[in-house]
Amino acid sequence: MLRIVQFLALVALTFTFTSDAQAQFDKLRKRLPGAGGNSEVESIILEIDRARVKSAYARVSLSLADDIIRRQALRNSAKKSSQGQIEKDQQEVAALDRSIAAKRKLVAELGRQSNSGKYDEKTAKEVDQQLKADEDQRAQKRAQVDEEIADQERREKDLSPKDRENYGKLAKILYGAARQEKDAVDAAQDVKPRAQSAAANTRNNPLNLANTQPKRLNDGLEGVGEILSEGPQHAATVAAVAQHLAKIGGVDLTDAKFQSTVVTDEDQIPTDW
């Protein structure tokens, strides 16, 4: 009987030590980014997604504005081109019409997701496809857009009130997009060290190998790196284009009363003039 009592006492003591050690270990895990369980890693991933969707909004907004301005340039050049060039320009205008329609919907969707702080995978893939399609001719398109903007600035007094209004609206959208890109850079700088630490800890934690968090975290870190390397220059480009369009549209973006907004509805984007 005495041996049974001694055995039970030993088991109870061992359980107490084990429970205390586990409790201490759990406390330590919670102090380490990415070691505090799925909820902490998920929180970091959501912060990354908030930065990514803001940056995506800014980039697609500029791409959309570029398409609109390039289409306007082609329409203007058609008035003084040969028949063969006119037909070629008409084909390019038709392609831009399709691109503008798609990007207009995408910008509104990104605006809604930016406000909600969630970036869904389907939209992210669509953004990648749109921006990769623009990549090959980025320098050529940028030069064409800059030339058209300079021409419109020279002719701003000859523009109709409706044209000036639309350029002003586009300027406001891009001003808001530049702010979104800047916010994305700030958020990326804040979350990067915690995300790196979390990624290292999830790689060393067998409990996380069976779920999708490590991959999502690593993919998110790639996005953070892209925002930090390209975001500052992109924000400056968007802001510069916004200032030029604001001049054409007679809009003062420095007015204290002016508030930047994020587009959430296609009808907020002027595309047909």
C-alpha positions, 0 to 999 in steps of 0.5 A, a space after each residue: 500500500 505504501 508503495 502505491 501511495 509513493 508511486 502516485 505521489 511521484 506521478 503527481 509531482 512529475 505532472 506538476 513540474 511538466 505543467 509548470 515547464 509547459 506554462 513557462 514555455 508558452 509564456 516564452 513563445 508568446 514573446 517571440 514574433 511568430 512563435 505565439 501561435 497561429 493568431 499572431 502570425 495571422 495578424 502579421 500577415 493581415 498587416 502585410 496584406 493591408 500594405 500590399 493592397 494600398 500599394 496595388 491601388 496606387 500602381 493600378 491607379 497610375 496605370 489606369 491614368 496612363 491609359 486614359 492619357 495615352 488614349 487621349 493623345 491617340 485621339 488628338 493625333 488622329 486628327 492630323 494623321 494619314 489614313 494608314 496611321 489612323 487605322 493603326 491608332 484606332 486599333 490601339 484605342 480599341 485595346 486601350 478601351 478594353 484595358 481602361 474598362 478592366 482597370 477601372 473595375 480593378 481600381 474600385 475593387 482595390 479601393 474597397 479592399 484597401 478600406 477593409 484592410 483585406 487583400 484577396 488572392 484573386 484580386 492580387 493575381 489580377 493586379 500582377 497580370 495587369 502590371 506585368 502586361 504593362 512592364 514591357 513598354 513601361 518606358 515608352 508609355 511613360 514618355 508618351 504620357 509625359 509628352 501628352 501632359 506637357 502638350 495639354 499644359 501648353 493648351 490648357 486655356 483652350 480646353 473645354 470646361 468639361 475637359 478641365 474638370 475631368 483632368 482635375 478629377 483624375 488629379 485628385 484620384 492620383 493624389 489619393 493614390 500617392 498617399 496610399 503608396 506612402 502609407 504602404 511604405 510606412 506600413 511595410 517598414 513597420 511590419 518587416 522586422 516582425 514578419 522576418 522574425 515570424 518567418 524564421 520561427 515558423 520555419 523552426 516550428 513543426 506545428 506550423 508545417 501542416 498549414 499555409 501560414 509559412 508560405 503566405 508569410 514568405 510570399 508576403 515578405 516578398 511583397 514587402 520587399 517590393 514595396 520598400 524598394 519601389 514604393 518611394 519612387 513610385 509614390 513620387 511619380 504618382 504625386 508628380 503626375 497628379 500635380 501636372 494634371 491638377 494644373 491642367 484642371 485648375 485644382 489646388 492640391 495644397 489647399 487645406 480644405 482638400 481631402 484625399 479620397 480612395 475610389 470605391 466605385 467605378 463611377 468616381 473615375 472619369 474615363 470618357 472625354 
